[in-house]
Amino acid sequence: MPGWLRKLGAVVLEGAAGSALAAGATAIALSLLSVDGGGPLIVAAGGIGLLNGVIAALLGIYKWSSPVGWLAFLLDHTWGLVGTTIAMLLHTVNLFWFGGRKYNDSLSRGKNRYLYDGGFGFSGYAFTQGLVTSNFNNSTGNKLVEHETLHIWQSRAFGPLFQATYGVWFLVGAIVGTFVSLGRKQSWYQTVTDIAYLDNPWETWAYKIGGTPRKGKYSWV
């Protein structure tokens, strides 16, 4: 079978499977929550699943020879769909605003993730949403890839609970950090970074796996 035909078959299969899983999972969730009129949301979820399935097939990110690859695909289109939705937005930003030129195929193909050496990010920090890691900056010496991969699996395993609790901690931490920084020598930025970001339990866990946190005086962990 020609290579292009195999690729086309993979695109169709992964796109259709991703769409069906995402739409089905959303329909079940809405039913359990007794939400009426969720048709547009189901259609949107199916579109997200289709988009990720097609892109994943074109770039060959899922490792189908391993059960881990199958699990990653299943979670990305069901329980972890919120993360996947945000990941597709990050893909769009990286492709259209940053040109997508720094997509790292060697750290993405068969790794159950998408990784960009460049793209959207904050200062020198890598930025992961769902299964997309951005602004990786060719980091190879400090196990940062393990740190960001854990974030991907946190999103898959804990689903919307991960995004919700991370966001609440960050918001409250930013408020607390702002008050803590008043009258202190350490900058507002570093104090908020310490409390809202570095002391976030999800980040504390990830930094135990890999990476080097740049903590200031007011980190409580």
C-alpha positions in Angstrom: 0.0 0.0 0.0 1.4 3.4 -0.9 2.6 5.6 1.9 0.2 8.4 1.1 -2.7 6.0 1.2 -1.7 4.7 4.7 -1.4 8.3 5.9 -4.8 9.2 4.5 -6.3 6.1 6.2 -4.7 7.2 9.5 -6.1 10.7 9.2 -9.6 9.5 8.5 -9.5 6.9 11.3 -8.0 9.1 14.0 -10.1 12.1 13.0 -13.3 10.0 13.1 -12.4 8.3 16.3 -11.4 11.5 18.0 -14.6 13.2 17.0 -16.8 10.3 18.1 -15.1 10.0 21.4 -15.2 13.7 22.2 -18.8 14.1 21.1 -19.9 11.0 23.0 -18.1 11.9 26.2 -19.6 15.4 26.1 -23.1 14.0 25.6 -22.7 11.7 28.5 -21.4 14.5 30.7 -24.2 16.8 29.8 -26.7 14.0 30.5 -25.2 13.2 33.9 -25.4 16.9 34.7 -29.0 17.2 33.4 -28.0 19.9 31.0 -30.6 20.6 28.3 -29.9 22.1 24.9 -26.3 20.9 24.8 -26.4 20.1 21.1 -24.0 22.9 20.0 -21.5 22.0 22.7 -21.6 18.3 21.6 -20.9 19.4 18.0 -18.1 21.7 19.1 -16.6 18.9 21.2 -16.8 16.6 18.1 -15.0 19.3 16.1 -12.2 19.5 18.7 -11.8 15.7 18.6 -11.7 15.7 14.8 -9.1 18.5 14.7 -6.8 16.8 17.2 -7.2 13.4 15.6 -6.4 14.8 12.1 -3.3 16.8 13.3 -2.1 13.9 15.4 -2.3 11.5 12.5 -0.5 13.9 10.2 2.3 14.4 12.7 2.3 10.9 14.0 2.3 11.8 17.7 0.5 8.8 19.2 2.5 5.7 19.8 0.0 3.0 18.6 2.4 0.2 19.3 2.1 0.8 23.0 -0.9 0.6 25.3 0.2 4.0 26.6 -0.5 5.6 23.2 -4.0 4.1 23.1 -4.7 5.4 26.7 -3.4 8.8 25.8 -5.7 9.0 22.8 -8.7 7.9 24.8 -8.1 10.3 27.6 -7.3 13.2 25.3 -10.8 12.9 23.7 -12.8 12.1 26.8 -11.9 13.0 30.4 -9.0 15.2 29.3 -11.0 17.0 26.6 -10.8 20.4 28.4 -7.1 20.2 28.2 -7.2 19.1 24.6 -9.4 22.0 23.7 -7.0 24.5 25.2 -4.2 22.7 23.5 -5.8 23.2 20.1 -6.0 27.0 20.9 -2.3 26.9 21.7 -1.6 25.1 18.5 -3.5 27.8 16.6 -1.5 30.6 18.3 1.8 28.9 17.7 1.0 28.2 14.0 -0.5 31.6 13.0 1.3 34.0 15.3 4.6 32.3 15.7 4.8 30.5 12.3 5.1 27.0 13.7 8.7 26.9 12.6 10.1 25.7 15.9 7.9 22.6 16.1 10.1 19.8 17.5 9.2 16.6 15.6 11.8 14.4 17.2 10.4 15.2 20.7 6.8 14.8 19.5 6.5 11.9 17.0 5.5 8.8 18.8 5.7 10.6 22.2 1.9 11.2 22.7 2.4 15.0 22.7 3.2 18.0 20.6 6.3 20.0 21.6 7.4 23.4 20.3 10.9 24.8 21.1 9.4 28.3 20.4 5.9 29.7 20.4 3.8 31.2 23.1 5.2 31.2 26.7 6.0 33.4 29.7 9.6 34.6 29.9 12.0 31.6 30.1 9.3 29.2 31.2 8.0 26.3 29.1 4.2 26.4 28.8 2.0 23.3 28.6 -1.7 23.1 28.0 -3.3 19.7 27.5 -1.0 17.7 25.2 0.9 20.8 23.7 4.1 22.1 25.2 5.2 25.5 24.0 8.3 27.7 24.5 10.5 24.7 25.4 13.6 26.5 24.3 15.6 23.4 23.4 15.9 22.5 27.1 17.7 19.1 27.4 20.0 19.3 30.4 17.6 19.6 33.4 14.9 17.0 32.7 12.4 19.7 31.8 10.8 17.3 29.3 9.8 15.0 32.2 8.3 18.0 34.0 6.2 19.1 31.1 5.2 15.5 30.3 3.9 15.1 33.8 1.7 18.2 33.3 0.3 16.5 30.1 -0.6 13.4 32.2 -2.0 15.5 35.0 -4.4 17.0 32.5 -5.3 13.5 31.2 -5.7 11.8 34.6 -7.4 14.6 36.5 -9.3 16.1 33.6 -11.2 19.4 34.3 -10.2 19.2 38.0 -6.6 19.9 37.0 -7.5 23.1 35.1 -10.0 24.3 37.7 -7.7 23.8 40.8 -4.7 25.1 39.0 -6.5 28.2 38.0 -8.0 28.9 41.4 -4.6 28.4 43.1 -3.0 30.8 40.6 -5.6 33.5 41.1 -5.7 33.3 44.9 -1.9 33.0 45.0 -1.5 36.2 42.8 -3.7 38.1 45.3 -1.9 36.8 48.3 1.5 37.4 46.6 0.5 41.0 45.9 -0.2 41.6 49.6 2.9 39.8 50.7 5.1 41.9 48.4 4.0 45.2 49.9 6.9 46.8 51.7 9.2 43.9 50.9 12.5 44.1 49.1 11.7 41.3 46.7 9.8 42.4 43.6 6.1 41.9 43.2 6.7 39.7 40.1 9.0 37.3 41.9 6.8 37.1 45.0 3.7 36.4 42.9 5.7 33.8 40.9 6.8 32.1 44.2 3.3 31.8 45.6 0.9 31.6 42.6 3.1 29.5 40.4 6.0 27.7 42.2 4.1 26.8 45.3 1.2 25.5 43.3 0.9 21.8 44.3 0.7 20.7 40.6 4.0 22.6 39.9 5.6 21.3 43.2 4.9 17.8 42.0 6.2 18.4 38.5 9.4 20.1 39.8 10.1 17.0 41.8 10.2 15.1 38.5 12.3 17.6 36.6 13.3 21.2 36.0 14.9 23.8 38.2 12.6 26.2 39.9 13.8 29.8 40.3 12.4 30.5 43.7 12.7 33.8 45.6 12.5 34.5 49.3 8.8 34.0 49.8 8.2 30.6 48.4 6.5 28.5 51.1 7.4 25.1 49.7 
